[in-house]
Amino acid sequence: MPANDPHDSTSPSPLLTLGHPLLRQVAQPVDAVEDPSVQRLIDRLLLAVQAANGVGIAAPQIGQPVQVVVIASRPNLRYPRAPLMPPTVLVNPRLVAASEDTELGWEGCLSVPGWRGRVPRHRTVEVDYLDRHGRPHRQVWEGFVARIFQHEADHLVGKLFLDHVRSETDRLSETAYQAMEISSLGK
Ligand SMILES: [Zn+2]
């Protein structure tokens, strides 16, 4: 990580988009969570996910190939039905266990603007991670939040949700997806 961070902490970092090679790279574990450069990176991720109406973000998306993600499910313009949770920082996350049963659900990605895909994910996951103070946690998530975790964990191994789309009918433009969402609201 560069010693001189070119981004200040008040304006959202630019997001890399599909085609950028860093999105396909395997991210490295963080050695020292308390390092100021790691703390700045975490602040930038928290700012970027909120500014972009995301529900999660991974460090490679802002050009840092290290194992830090934020999961921040909340109802917003892009995900009106997302459950509300406090933004959670995960450093060096490890999948400990996952349910055998999977479910299909729609996802988007801040690095794949304009597209949504319906992909299978484990219904529940159990995850080990460090928080931003370096404290270890073990957490179980289910449903949409488990889905976000799996999406963000994919970013740390260079995968994108598009890689999991299995048929043409499971891929929609953002416009078509929003039209489908609006027509299904209230049903
Ligand atoms: Zn993503």
Residues whose N, C-alpha, C, O or C-beta is under 5 A from the ligand:
A	BS01	ZN	G108 C109 L110
